[in-house]
Every structure is written in C-alpha cells, then in structure tokens.
C-alpha cells in the first residue's frame, strides 16, 4: 500500500515497480493523450485523455473519471509535471493520489522478470524485461554460473537476480550493436570480471572476445552456440541454447521481424533486407518446437511472471513475412518501416564506444522501441 504524504506527493519508479511486482493494490491513471498512450504505457493502467485540459488549467479535467475510493492512485504523464496537476485535482476530490516522479520517461527503466526451466540440462533462463520499453534480456544459469545476454538495465540488476539464484556471472554477450537502448554489457562485464563477447565486427572500439559462426559458450552442462543472422544489422547473431531455444535478438520477434534500415542508406537497407530474408530462412529450418526468445516485445510487459516466448512453429504461422518469397519480403518490409527510434544515432555511437551517457540516459532512451516490422 502507498503511504500518501502531502509534503512529498510523488512516488518513484522503484516504489511503483515493487508494488506491482508484489501484487499490491493500486490504480495507475494515465492522463496523457491517446496518441502518447498508444506509443507505450504501464501494464494494467487506466486512461483518461485529460492532458490538454490539465495543461489549460481546467479544474474539471478529471471530472469524468471513475475510480475506486480507498485505493491509492498514481497519476502518470510523460515527464511527471502534468501528472502533478492531476494528482492535486484528485486529492481535492478525496482520493489518495500521488504522481509518478519522472513520468513515463523514468518508467522506461522499470523491470520485472519471468523464468523458464529446461530440465534436460537443469538450465534456468530468467527473462529480464524493461516493462515500458519492451527490451528483453536474459540470464541463463547452470551449475552455479550464468551468462547474461543483451543487458539493458543497470548492472546491479543482473547481479542481484543472479545472486538470488546462487549464480556467478561468468559471460556477458550482446546479439548486436543496439540502436534503441544503451547496452550495459561492458559495464556489467567489468563489474563481475566476466568475459565480454560480441559478434565479430569492426564497429565496437573497446576490447571484447569476438564470436564467429559455430562458436560456443559453455555454462555448466549447457552450451550456447552462435548462429550468424545478419539483416537487422550486419553483425546480428542468434544464440542457440542446447538446441531447445533460440535467442533471436532483433532478428525475429513473436509478431514481426527486425527492421533492416537503421544506420543504412536506401541501397544498404535493401541489401540488408535480402540478408534478413536468408537469416529468417535459416531460423525456419529449426524444429517447430524450438522456443523463440526475442530481444524485444512490441507491448508493455505485465507483472505476471509469464515469459515473452513462443514455439518457432507458432511464430512462423503468425508472422506472414516469414512465408513470403525473397522479393515479396523485401518489398513488404521496406514499405512498412516505422519511424526511427528517437536519438538512435546518438545511442549507436555510445554503444559502439562501450560507454553510457552521464546524465541524460532517460531522456535519450524515452519512448517505446521501434525495432520490429510486421
């Protein structure tokens, strides 16, 4: 339960995340425009399109909202200012209301987890999800050791989750150079003295152990095999876990495929679309029961403990682009490219340097991911 303090009328992302993780009773009221909410939102939140009215000072901006009395309310906007106006109006109506500090921009770093077990090799996979932004990273544990793939949160998060399960992080891996979020893989590897692996390429300017097609990382009695799947980026790799799961990065999602155009000219994007088609054909040759564990999802991740995962056969059946000819595929994908992620060139430059911004990470990463094409 939220304790409402009139002298401190805000709640932090960490506090709200803990409440939702533990199943606490709370109403999250999103007061942004419908267009902003469509871009990304907090799972389970209610919505009233009151942003313009609140900004205009309309004292009845929230008059039409119906909320359960006696349940704390967290108001949410983009950056945490307009939600404070909403909070004050709700308090005047007798509600226990607080405003989410930093709004959805700050919420982009909120996270939750889900687990998958692979009994044959006693392997456990923890899916670590940035719930607002849809970034999915993975901690794979076996025999007291762990591999982290596509770290996108503060390194302490992965250390905490691994330590709770008795694992020591020995390897940190990225599937490619990311464009929509900052990679924390280098920082995590330095913190844990783990070996840092990236697909072999000339883009990254910091030390790492390169992975080539067919290379494997052993962890306990499990093996993670590198499979080259260029297209989204030229260096993109999928990691095959014990021939049971495909960690596909941004090559294949559960409802779409990776976009081939970021940091590319028109001709380069078309060439990469051809490579992406070939990569998807390679993935399609795996058994239909292989589990697809993607690097992103296109919707907010609920605090329900259910993994974002699907058997390959179901993914192929649901993603029409997987069933097209090469020419049809390229035409369809290039015609449906969504707007580029905000600040993607800046984010790419940081990731190529293996660095993190000092003060403006939240602002640079704000917004949902836009890596998929359906």
N, C-alpha and C positions, 0 to 999 in steps of 0.2 A: 504494500500500500504506500502511496506517495504521501509524505508529510508536507502540507502546503504552508509555507512560511511567507506571510505578506511582505516581509522585508527582503526576501530572496525568492522572487516569483518565477524562477527558471529551474528546469531540470536538464541535466547533461545527457548527452548521448549514452554514456556509460550507464547512468542510472536507469534510463528507459530501457536500454538493452537488457539489463539484469532483470527488470520487472517482466519483460516479455519472455525472456528465457525461462524464468521460473513460473510462468503461467499466472502472474499477478493480474488483478482486476483493474483495468484502466481503459479509458476511452481516449483514443488518439484522433483528434479532429483536425483535418487538413483544410486550411482556409485559402489555399491557392486557387488560381484559375484552373479551369478544366484542362486547358492545354498543358499547363505545367504538371498537373497531376498525371496526365496521360504519359508523360515522359518517364516519371518514376514516382514511387510512393512508398509509404510504410505499410507492410502487410497488415490487414485487418483494420486499417484506419477508416473512419467515416469522412465524408467530404461535403463541404458546402462552399460553393463558388462565391466567396464573400470578399475576395482580395480588393477589388476596386472600391467596393462600398466602405471597407475598413480604411483604405487609404484616403478616401474622401471625407472621412470623419463622420460617417452616418452612424448615429447611436443605435439604430435598429438593424445594423448589418447582419446580426446573428439572431434576429427575432424569429426566424422560421426554423431554427434548428431544434430538433427534439433529442434530448439526451437524458439518460437515466440519472436521477438525482441520487446523491450519496456515493457515486462512483467518481474518483478523480479524473479530471480531463487534462490532456496535454494538447495544447494548440501548436500547430506546425505551419510554417511558411517556408520560403526559400532560404532566407538568411537569418531568421529569428527576430526581426523587428516588427513586422505586421502581426505576427502571432502574439506579440505582447499586447497589442491593441485588442485583439480577440480575447486574450486572457482576462484583461480588465473588464471587458463587457460581460463576460461570463460570470466573473466574480460579483458584478453588480446584480446579476440575476440569481445569485445564491449558489452557484456551482463552485466546487473546489477545483480551481484551474491553475495550471502553470504553463509556461511557454517553453518549448524545446530550444535550448540555447544553441545558436548557430544554425537552426533550421535544418532543412534537407541537406544543405552543404556539409554540415557537420555529421549528419546521419550517414553520409557516404562511407564513413569508416566503421559503422556498426556491423557486427558479425554474429553468426551463430554456426552451429555445427550439426552434422549428421554422420552416422557411422555405417560402414558396410563391412561384412565379415566374409572372408574366403577361407573356409575351414580346411580345404585340402592342404594348404601350406601354412595354416594358422596365421594368416595375414589379416590385419585390420587396416581399413582405409578410413581416415577421418576427412570428410569434406568440410572445408572451412569456407563459409560463404559471406561475402560482403553483401548483406541483405538488400541494401538500397541500390547499389551499383551493379549487382549481379555477377561480380567477379568470383570465380570458384578456384580455390587452391586445395592442395591435397597433402596430407601427412600419411605416409604408408609405413606401418610399423610391423616388424617381425623380429623375434629373437632379441628384443631389447634395443634394437636400432631402428632408426627412422630416416626416410627420405622425404623432403618437402619439395613439392612441385608447384611452380608459379606463385611464389609468396607475394602477396599484395597488401598485407597488413604489417603493423609494427612487428619486428622480430620477436618481441616478448610474447606476443600472442601464440606463436608456434612453439616457443619453448615451454610455455605454460601448458598447452594442450598435450604436447609430447610427454612432459614430465608427469602429468596426471596419470598417464598410462604406463609409466616406467620406461619410456623410450629415451634414448640419446640420439640427437640428430647428427647423422654422420655424412649425409649428402644433401645438397640443395641444387635443384635443377629448374631451369626455365624451358618452356616449349618453344619460345621465340622471343624476339625483342618486341615488347609490348608498346602499344600506341595510345591506349585509353586509360592506363593507370600506371603508377610508378611501381617498378619492381623493387621489392625489399630483399631479394635473394642474396645480393652481395653482402648487405649488412647482416643478414641472418647467418650467412656462412662465416663471416668474421666473428660474430658473437659466439658461435658454437664451435669454432675451429673445424667446421665441416668442409668437405671438398665441394667446390662450386663447379657445376657443369652447365654448359650452354651448347646448343648445336654449333658445329664448326661454321664460322663465318668471319668476315673481316670488319664487321660493324662495331663490335664491342671493343673499347680501348683499355680494358682492365684485365688482369690475369684471370683465367679460368681454364678448366680442363675441358677440351672440346670433345663432343660426342659425334661419331660418324654412324652411318647406317650399320645396324647389326651390333653395335657396342652394347654391353650390358652392365648394369649396376646391380651388384649382389647385396641383399639385405636379409640377414638370417638365412632361411632356406628359400627365399623368394628371389626372383630375377625380374628386372625392368629392362626391356630391350628397346633400343632406339630405332624408330622407323621414319625415314625421311618422307615428309608430306608437304612439299613446298606449294605455294599458291597464295595463301593469305600473306605470308612473307616468304622470301626465297629460302630462309633457313628453317622454316617451321618444321617441327618434329612431333610425331605422336609417340607415346611411350606405351609399350605393350606389357602389361603386368601378368606374368605367369600364364599367358595365353588365356586369361579369363576376363580381362578388362582392357579397354583402350582409353588412355588419357589423351584426348584429341586436341587439347589446347583450343586454338581458334580456327582449326581446320573444319571440324564438324561439330555442330550443336544438335540439340534434340529436335529443333524445329527449323533449322536453317544451316547454311554453310558460311564459311569465313569470307569476308569481302577481300578482293584482290587489289584494291586501288590505292591504299594508303601509302603515301610517300612514293608514288609512282606516276609516270606520265601516262597519257592515254594508251600509247602503244605498249608500254610496260604492263599496264593493267590488263590489257587483252592477252598478252603473253602469259601473265601470271594466272589468268582465268583458265588458260589451257593446262597449265601445270596443276592447278587446283582440281580440275576435272580428272586428270590422271591420278592424283593423290586420293581422291574420293573413290575412284575405281579400285585402287589398292585396298582401301579400307573395306570396301564392299565385298572383298573376297574372303574376309574372315568369317567364321561361323556366326550364324544369326543370333546365337545365344550370348555372344560376347557382349559385355556390358560397356556402353559408351559413357564415359565420364568427361564432360566437356569443360572448357575453360571459362565459359560464361553461360548465363541464362538471361533471357530477354524479359523477365518479370521479377518483381520483388520476391525474395526468398522468405517464406513464412518461418516462424519459430516453431516448427512442427517436428523437427528431427527426421524428416523424410528426405532421403538423398535425391538430388537432381541427377537422375541416371535413367537409362533405358536400354533394353537389349538392342543390338545393332539392327536386327531384322525389323523391329518396330520403327526405328529411326528411318531406315530406308523406305519403308512403306509410307511414312508420313511426310518425308521431305521430297517433294516432286522433283527438285533439281537433281537428285541422285539418280533419277531414272531417265534423264534426257540424253540425247546424243551430244557429242562434244560441241558442235556448232550451236545447237539449241541451248545448251548450258551456258556458253559464253554470252550469247545474246540476252538470255534471261537475266543472268547475274549482273551484267554491266548496265542493263536497263533499270535495275532495281536498287542501285547503290544508294544507301541512305546518306543523310548529311554526315560529314566527317565529325568524329569526336572533337569536342572543344579542346583547343590547345594541344592537339595531337603532336604537332611538330616539336613543341617545347618538351612534351613528355618523352618523345622518342630520343631527343638529344640527351636528356638526363639519363635515360635507361642505357643508351649507348656508352655513356661515360661512367655508368655504375654509381651514380650519385642521386641524392634526394634533395629537393628544394628545402631551404632552411625554414621559411616561414609561411609560404603560401600554397602548400600542398593541397589543402581542402579546396581552395578556390580554383586551382588548376584542374583538379580531377572532378569538379562538380558536374552532375548530370549522369544520366544512365549511359551504359556502354552502347556503342553502335558498331559492333564488330560483325554482326550477322546480316546475311541476306537470305530471304526465303523465297 
